Amino acid sequence: MNDALKTLVNLLELETLEETLFRGQSQDLGFPQLYGGQVLGQALAAAARTVEPDRLPHSQHGYFLRPGDPHRPVVYQVDNVRDGRGFTTRRVTAIQKGRPIFFCSASFQLREPGFTHQLTMPDVQSPESLIEEGNVKHERFPGHPIEFLHLDNNPTPAAPAGRGLWFRIKGELPDDPALHRHLLSYSSDFNLLTTGLIPHGVKFRDPQLRIASLDHALWLHEDTRIDEWLFYSIDSPWAGSARGLARGSIFDRHGRLVASTAQEGLTRYPQA
């Protein structure tokens, strides 16, 4: 495991302060505030620390309350809401400087069989062929193991805005389904909200833009490996009132729908 990957995995290795109280370190990715995916992933990891290991997370619903400070640790308070026969529910509050910056509910389930159907994955080129051709935007954060391959085509042309991209965490992770789900929660926040900017010609780095996640929903459908390429199909069906809505479907390279996301965020711009 390389150093960048170790640093990311260590973000989810929370310090136990009390039975339901945990502390996580922070990482500065160069954003104006703490990256929202960090608190998503750490909150899910904190909740999991209070749940039997045979129950895996299947959904997470959170609200971002205040901008987080990427230079300070985050404390996570877990409330044991319910322990049922098949499902376990937890509520997690993320705290900095004595004030909540985020809270979420997370649900865990024992494995059981049931009906199956899924959305079909868009027909796109493999990541290997895109890299070989060299005509795709290959994006990495400096010193960070996540990488993206941005496709030019809109995988959902009926939507006002859409994008498709391959992503993975580069390096080899252990065979721990819970860890991969926590890291998928962490990664699910990338590229969602900015999809709604596409029809308006505004860039994420525009100094006049105020953009921030307000809420985030994640449904984890299947076990997957986040150290292998996953395809993120994102569309933004609506924007208005200085807010934008984005939805995403995450597929593995075999076409299995492994997760779904939805997010609303602030997209305030002076000339809008």
C-alpha positions in Angstrom: 0.0 0.0 0.0 1.5 3.3 -1.1 1.8 6.3 1.3 -1.1 8.3 -0.3 -3.4 5.3 0.1 -2.3 4.6 3.7 -3.1 8.3 4.5 -6.6 7.9 3.1 -7.3 4.6 4.8 -6.0 6.1 8.1 -8.6 8.8 7.8 -11.2 6.1 8.4 -9.2 4.6 11.3 -10.9 6.6 14.0 -9.7 7.1 17.5 -12.1 5.8 20.1 -12.8 8.3 22.9 -15.8 6.6 24.4 -18.1 3.7 23.4 -20.0 5.9 21.0 -17.6 8.8 20.6 -14.8 8.9 18.0 -12.3 11.3 16.6 -11.0 11.4 13.0 -8.1 13.4 11.5 -8.7 15.8 8.5 -7.0 16.2 5.2 -6.7 19.4 3.2 -7.5 18.8 -0.5 -7.2 22.5 -1.5 -10.9 23.3 -1.2 -12.2 26.4 0.6 -13.6 24.1 3.3 -13.3 20.5 4.5 -14.1 18.1 1.7 -17.6 16.8 2.4 -16.8 13.2 1.4 -14.4 13.0 4.4 -17.2 13.5 6.9 -19.4 11.2 4.9 -16.9 8.4 5.0 -15.8 9.0 8.6 -19.4 9.2 9.9 -20.2 5.9 8.2 -17.0 4.3 9.7 -18.0 5.7 13.1 -21.5 4.2 12.9 -20.0 0.9 11.8 -17.9 0.7 14.9 -21.1 0.4 17.0 -22.7 -2.3 14.7 -22.1 -6.0 14.5 -19.6 -6.8 11.7 -22.1 -9.1 9.8 -24.3 -6.1 9.1 -23.1 -3.9 6.2 -24.2 -0.3 5.5 -26.8 0.0 2.7 -27.9 3.6 3.0 -26.7 7.0 4.4 -28.6 10.3 4.5 -26.9 13.4 5.7 -27.1 17.2 6.0 -24.1 19.6 5.9 -24.7 22.3 8.5 -21.5 24.4 8.6 -18.2 24.5 6.6 -15.7 22.2 8.1 -12.1 23.2 8.9 -9.6 20.9 7.0 -6.9 21.7 9.6 -8.8 20.4 12.6 -9.9 16.9 13.6 -13.6 16.0 13.7 -15.4 14.3 16.6 -18.2 11.9 15.8 -21.1 11.2 18.3 -23.0 8.1 17.4 -26.6 7.5 18.7 -27.8 3.9 18.8 -31.3 4.5 17.3 -32.4 0.9 16.7 -31.1 -2.6 16.6 -33.6 -4.8 14.8 -33.6 -8.4 13.6 -32.5 -7.5 10.1 -31.7 -3.8 10.2 -29.6 -1.5 12.4 -30.0 2.3 12.4 -27.5 4.8 13.7 -27.5 8.6 13.8 -24.1 10.3 13.7 -23.2 14.0 14.5 -19.9 15.4 13.3 -18.5 18.2 15.6 -15.8 20.8 15.2 -15.1 23.6 17.7 -18.0 22.4 19.8 -20.6 22.8 17.1 -22.2 20.3 14.7 -21.0 20.6 11.1 -22.8 17.6 9.7 -25.3 14.9 10.8 -26.5 11.7 9.1 -28.5 8.6 9.6 -27.0 5.3 8.5 -28.7 1.9 8.1 -27.1 -1.5 8.2 -28.5 -4.8 7.1 -27.9 -8.5 7.4 -27.4 -10.2 4.0 -30.6 -11.8 2.7 -31.9 -12.8 -0.8 -34.7 -11.0 -2.6 -36.0 -9.8 -6.0 -33.3 -8.3 -8.3 -33.4 -5.8 -11.1 -31.2 -2.8 -12.0 -30.7 0.2 -14.3 -28.6 -0.5 -17.4 -25.1 0.9 -17.5 -24.4 3.4 -20.3 -22.4 2.0 -23.2 -19.0 3.6 -22.7 -15.4 2.8 -23.5 -13.2 0.9 -21.0 -10.8 3.0 -18.9 -7.9 1.2 -20.4 -8.9 2.1 -24.0 -9.5 5.7 -23.0 -6.0 6.0 -21.4 -4.4 4.3 -24.4 -6.0 6.7 -26.9 -4.9 9.6 -24.7 -7.9 11.8 -25.5 -9.5 11.8 -22.1 -9.0 14.1 -19.1 -7.1 12.1 -16.5 -7.4 14.0 -13.2 -5.6 13.3 -9.9 -5.3 15.3 -6.7 -1.7 15.9 -5.7 -0.6 13.3 -3.1 -4.0 11.6 -3.2 -4.8 8.1 -4.5 -8.1 8.8 -6.2 -8.1 9.3 -10.0 -10.7 10.2 -12.6 -11.2 9.7 -16.3 -13.7 12.3 -17.5 -15.7 11.4 -20.6 -16.9 14.1 -23.0 -20.3 12.5 -23.7 -23.4 13.0 -21.6 -24.6 9.5 -20.4 -28.1 10.9 -19.7 -28.9 13.2 -22.7 -32.5 13.8 -21.6 -31.2 15.8 -18.6 -30.2 19.5 -18.8 -26.7 18.5 -17.6 -24.9 15.3 -17.3 -21.4 13.7 -17.2 -19.8 10.3 -17.1 -16.5 9.4 -15.6 -14.5 6.4 -14.5 -12.9 6.6 -11.0 -10.9 4.4 -8.7 -8.6 4.6 -5.7 -5.2 3.6 -7.0 -3.4 0.9 -5.1 -4.3 -2.4 -3.5 -6.8 -2.5 -0.6 -7.5 -5.4 1.7 -10.5 -7.7 1.1 -12.7 -5.9 3.6 -16.2 -5.2 2.2 -17.0 -2.6 4.9 -13.8 -0.6 4.1 -14.7 -0.5 0.4 -18.2 0.7 1.2 -16.8 3.4 3.6 -14.4 4.6 0.9 -17.2 4.6 -1.7 -19.1 6.9 0.6 -16.0 9.1 0.8 -15.6 9.2 -3.0 -19.3 9.6 -3.8 -19.2 13.4 -3.1 -16.7 14.1 -5.9 -18.2 15.6 -9.2 -21.8 15.5 -8.1 -22.8 19.1 -7.4 -20.5 20.6 -10.1 -22.5 18.7 -12.8 -25.2 21.3 -12.4 -22.9 24.1 -13.4 -22.3 22.7 -16.9 -25.3 24.4 -18.7 -24.4 27.8 -17.2 -20.7 27.9 -18.3 -19.5 28.5 -14.7 -16.4 26.7 -13.4 -16.0 25.3 -9.9 -13.0 27.6 -9.3 -14.8 30.8 -10.4 -14.2 33.3 -7.5 -17.7 34.7 -7.7 -19.3 31.3 -7.2 -20.4 30.1 -3.8 -21.0 26.4 -3.9 -21.5 23.9 -1.0 -23.3 20.7 -0.4 -26.5 20.9 1.6 -27.5 17.3 1.8 -26.3 13.9 0.5 -28.0 10.6 0.1 -26.2 7.3 -0.7 -27.6 3.8 -1.3 -25.0 1.0 -1.3 -26.5 -1.9 -3.3 -23.7 -4.4 -3.8 -20.2 -5.2 -2.5 -17.6 -3.8 -4.8 -13.9 -2.9 -4.9 -13.1 0.7 -5.0 -9.5 0.0 -6.0 -10.9 -1.2 -9.3 -12.4 1.2 -11.9 -16.0 2.2 -11.3 -18.2 4.3 -13.7 -20.1 7.3 -12.3 -23.1 8.4 -14.4 -24.3 11.8 -13.1 -27.2 14.1 -14.2 -28.6 17.3 -12.9 -32.3 17.4 -13.5 -33.0 20.8 -11.9 -31.5 24.0 -10.6 -33.2 27.1 -9.1 -33.4 29.4 -6.1 -29.6 29.3 -5.8 -29.7 25.5 -5.4 -28.9 22.6 -7.7 -29.9 18.9 -7.6 -27.7 16.1 -8.9 -28.2 12.3 -9.1 -25.7 9.6 -9.7 -25.5 5.9 -10.5 -22.2 4.0 -9.8 -21.5 0.8 -11.8 -18.6 -1.6 -11.7 -16.9 -2.5 -14.9 -19.1 -5.5 -15.4 -22.2 -3.3 -15.5 -23.5 -4.0 -12.0 -25.2 -1.1 -10.3 -23.3 -1.0 -7.0 -24.5 2.4 -5.6 -26.9 5.3 -6.2 -26.5 8.9 -5.0 -28.4 12.2 -4.8 -27.3 15.6 -3.6 -28.7 19.1 -3.3 -26.3 22.0 -2.9 -25.9 25.8 -2.8 -25.0 27.2 -6.2 -25.1 31.0 -5.5 -23.8 33.3 -8.3 -24.2 37.1 -8.4 -25.5 37.2 -12.1 -27.7 34.1 -12.0 
